[in-house]
Each structure stands twice: as structure tokens, then as C-alpha cells.
């Protein structure tokens, strides 16, 4: 089969090395890609691969590295009959030689709104944002004696729709001092719920690469949900009443929210909040121990999704 192209190796904070490449063209005769590794240039043993990934996959992360060691990689295509092409296109990276993130925020007019530092799982983002947004701010700690290569470093924002990444328009700004670098993405036009009519709601990916003047490259990926759509009002009923104490139990069901479940449901009796209950995986909630007053009582509930939108 034809060889893959554009192979790159990037050190990742924490010690791993990430490989990316462009698929063989055409890829119709490719069954898998074999990854070969060595600790000296040209030293790969092509009789034994480090790992293999199926056709259609163009990335691999090597987590079996030792900090400070330079690793050399070659990726070869293999067809279903077991035939392997013989390219020797090699890339290298030093494990552990990666910049680290000290700050990563969603901002608006200079204010730090949401901290993305722990929101690195595409399938389970930790941050749910709403409101006005005009900037993604990333600050990295640089390796000693290795300034940032500003022309090679980059930061971008993408909306993930199904398997596609739609680029968000804006401009990047890169600054540095002796020990740190700033990668800033200015969103244009800004996220504005007042004019966007919820069109920007969805899953977003911050894709940044910090490259120093020694050629060490570190990729950073952060994810967040942007949601400006209020949830629908939940349904509820009184499921128990203690005539001796006047205490009731409220149970109900929230309306599924595509982006920001589970919802918190706040219960009000006579306009006074009696606390919240969290809907479970079946969208059901229940709260007990709430007292009524003698005579007529007014009961209401309000849902709030994880982005802070209220029904």
C-alpha cells in the first residue's frame, strides 16, 4: 500500500509523545498502520512494531516513554494480506520535554469566566459555559532556556459537530517573557446570546500548540459546552403528605436537555426556596421533608441546567 505522509511527533505534558500523520492516498488498500520506535535514528526494528492502529486512524499516543529520552518513530501502512510498505520517514521527540499549562480560561472583556484546566475529556467536558465570550486565554510554563517560537505556536477554537470540526473565526495573539508564554484566541464576532439566537450552542474544542526554539512541541486540548438555551419546566406532583407534621415529598421529571444535563431542580413553597434536588439518569427527581403552612400553599419548581440556564 502507499505510505502515510506528514508524520509529526509531539511531546505531551506528563511524559507521553503524540504521533499524527496524513492517511495513505488512496487508503482503500490499507488495513492498519504500524508504529515503529527506536532510541537512535534509524534504529527501528521493522520485524516488531510498537503498536498498530486501524485504517482511518491517523494518530497514536505513546505512553511508554521515559522522561529525557529521545524517541524516533516511523509509521508504515499494511494491507489485509500482510504486506507492509517500506518508507523510512522518521520523526523524533524528547519525552518529558514539554511545556505545561499554568492557566487556561474563557474570558469576556478581561474577566476570567471559566477555568478549563481540568476540562480535557471530549466525551465528558467539565465546563459548561453561557453568556458573552470574547477570548480564550492560555498561559504555558516554558522549558528553561527555550523561548517560545511564536511563528510556529498556535491556538484555535473549533465547534465539534458530529465528526466534523468547524473553525470559529477569530485571531491569535502570542506573547512571552523569560519563563512563560501566552497563547490568546480573540473570538470575532464574540459569543453574544442576545444576537446569536442560540446558534452557537454546542461542544467546543480549544486546540493549542506551544513550540519552543529548540523544536520541542507540546499540544494542548481542552473542551467545553456552550449552552444558552433554558431547559423546559419540569413536571412534578406531591407524592406523600404527613398530616401530623405537614411535611410533603415532591417528585417529578425534568425534560431532557441535549447539552447540559443533569439538571438541578429548585423547589419553592409560598415563594420560599426549600432547596434543590438533582435529576438522575432517568431525569427523575425527588425531595422530602418540606413543610406546608396551615391553609393554602403555593408550590413551584424551576430547573437549572449545568450551564446555569433556568426554566
Buried (B, 14 or more C-beta within 10 A) or exposed (E): BBBBEEBBBBBBBEBBBBBBBEBBEEBEBBBBBBBBBBEEEEEBEEEEBBBBBEBEEBEBBBEEBEEEBBBBBBBBBBBEEEEBBEBEBBBBBBBBBBBEBEBBBBBBEEEEBBEBEEBBEEEEBBBBBBBBBBBBBBBBBBBEEBBBBBEBBBBBBBBBEEEEBEEBEBEBBBEBEEEBBBBBBBBEEBBBBEEBEEEBBBBBBBBBBBBBBEEBBBBBBBBBBBBBBBBEBBEBEBEEEEEEEEBBBBBBBBBEBEBBBBBBBBBBBEEEEBEBBEBEEEBEBBBEEBEBEEEEBEBEBBBBBBBBBEB
